[in-house]
Amino acid sequence: MSASPEEFLKIYENVNIGEGGLLESPCIIGKPPRGKKPGELPTVIGKNAIIRPFTTIYAGNTIGDNFQTGQGVSIREENVIGDKVSVGTNSVLEFGNNIGYGVRIHSGCFLERVKIGNYVFIGPHTVFTDDPHPPCPRYKECLGEVIVEDLVKIGANVTILPGVRIGRGALVGAGTVVTEDIPPGMVAVGNPVKIIKKTEDLKCFRNFFNAVYDWPPYNL
């Protein structure tokens, strides 16, 4: 692990960072969440991480190899993040997210209590909500987490309401407000959301590819 200058880098006790990591100061790793003492919760970050300036990662997270952040990222406690995940500039991961392999979260996103599969693409300024009637004191017991299955693509400025499931390989168009489940392999757009076609019917209008998503990992 390398970092410079050290006086602008705060690493708490009980933090384990794998080999080859780069921490660009200023940043804070292992910050205790409310009600916890420094070092009380373990923080694990895998090999070859790149943590860019002004990022804060709280204690109680488990993060895989080849993790990257943009600048100004905040990651609260109780997140489980797989290998090869990137979290863009000024994004916020609140508590309780479970994020799979090869997920790309663009800038300005907000996630809380979201389960995300593998190879999911989340466009800039996507917001996952967790409360249908904020601020309800029992929101955790209400509609439950959002589930995003493998290979889902989500466009920019999408809002996703609590308790919905977005099926494997679905595409959510920019600006959509997702108020209900989206079946696997479908294209969904609008406010409120509407299903308009299958992703397999999408055409590459520039003829670069035989079909849209005819490239890895979507065509594997």
N, C-alpha and C positions, 0 to 999 in steps of 0.2 A: 504494500500500500504506500502511496506517496501523497503528500499534501504540502502546500506552501502558501503563505507563511503559517506556522503552527499556532501563533498567537490568535489567529482568527478562526481556528478550528476547535470545536468542542466535541469531544468523544467521551461519553459517560462510561461508567463501569458496566461490566457484563455485556459488552458489545464484541461480536466476533465478525471480522471482515476478512474474506478470503484473499488469497494471493492475487497480485496484479491489479488491485483496485486503485483508482485515482479519485481523491477527494479534493475538489477545488474550493478553497476557502473564499469567503466565510460560509461555514455550514455547521449544523448541529446534528449529531448522531446519538441515538439512545436517550433522548430527552424523556424524563418520566411523565406519564400522563397524570391527570388530576387524581389525587388520592394515593399515589404510589411514590415510594422512595427511590432515589437514584440507585440504579443497579438492581432493583428488585425484580424487574422483568428482563428476560434476555432479549437481545436484538441480534439477529443473524443476517448477514449479507454475504452472498456467495462470491465466487472468483470474478475478477475482471470487471468490477463495477466502475461506472463513471458517475460520480455525484457532483453535479455542477453547482456554482455559487448560490448562496441564499436558500439552500434546501435544508429542511428540517425533517428528520425521520425520528419518530417517537419510539420509545422502548416497547417491546412486545410484538415486534414484527419479524416475520421470516421471509426472506427475499432470496431468490435463486441467483444463478450465475449470469454474467453478462447483462446486468441490470444497468439502465441509464436513466438519468433525470435531466430535464432542462433546468433552467434557472428558476429559483423561487418556488420550488415544489414543496408541498406540505403533505406528509404521510403520517396519519395518526396511528394509534395502536390497533392490535388484533387484525392485521392484514397478513394474508398469505399470498405471496407473489411468486410465480414460476420463473423459469429461465427465459432469457432473451426478451424481457419486457422493457419497454421504454415509456416514460411518463413525461409529457411535454411541459414546457415552461408555464409556470403559474397554475398548474393543475393541483387539485386538492383531493386526496384520498382520505376520507373520514374512516371511522373504525369499521371493522367487520367485513372487508372485501376479500374475496377469494378469486385470484386472477391466474389464468392458465399460462401455457407456453406460447411464446412468440406474439404476445399482445402488444399492440401499439396504441397508446392513449395520447392524443394530440394535446396542444396547448389549451389552457383555460377550461379544462373539464372538471366536473365535480361528481364523485362517486361515494356512496355510503351504503353498506350492506348489499353489495352487488356480487353475484356469482358469474364469472366470465370464463368461457371455455378457451380453447386453443385457437391461435391464429385469428383473433378478433381485431378489427380495425375500428377505432372510435375517433371520429372527426372532431375538429376544434370546437370548443364551447358546448360540448354535449353535457347535459345535466341529468343525472339520475336522482329522482326524488324518492323520499322514503315515508311520506306522510300525506294522506289524502286531505286532511284537515289540520294544517299546521297552526299552532304548535300543540299537538295532542300529547299528553303525558304518557299514553299507552300505545304509541305508534309502533313499537317493536312487536306488539302482539296483534297488530291489525292485519294488513294485507301481505306482509312478508317481503322477502327480498326480490329484487329483479333477477331473472336468470337469462343470460345471454349465451346461447349455445355456440359450438365451434363454427369458425369460418364466417361469422356474421360481419357485415360491413355497415357502419353507421356514419351518415354524412354529418356535415357541420351544423351546429346550432339546433340539435335535436334535444327534445325534452322527453324523458321517459318516466311515466308514472309508476308508483310502487306496485309490486305484486304481479307484473306482467312477465311473460316469457317470450323471448325472440328466438325463433327456431333456427336450427342449423342452416347455414348458408344464406340466410335472408339478407336483403338489402333494404336499409331504411334511408329514404331520401332526405336531403338537407331541409332543415326547418320543420320537420315532422314532429307532431306531439303524439307520442305513443300511449294510447289510453287502454289498449286491449292487446291480447296475445297476437303475435304474428307467426303464422305457420312456417315450417321449414321451406326454404327455397323460394320464397315469395318476395316481391318488391312492394314496399309499403311507403306511402307518402301522405302528406296533408295534415290538417288540423280541424277535426280529429282524424286519426289515421285511417286510411283506406288501403285495401289490397288491390293492386292494379294489374299485376301480371306475375308470371314466373321469372325468376332470374335467368333460367335457361333460354328464355325468349329474347333476352337483351342482345342487341346487335352492336358491334363495333363500327360506328359510322365512318371511321377513317380507314377501316379495313386493315388495321395493324394486326388483328387477331381474327381467327375464325369465329369466335364468339367472345362476349365479355366474360371475364374471369377464366379465360382459357390460358392461365399461367399459374405457376406454383405460388402458394400451396393450395389454391382453390381447385385446381384440376387434378390433384393427386388422388 
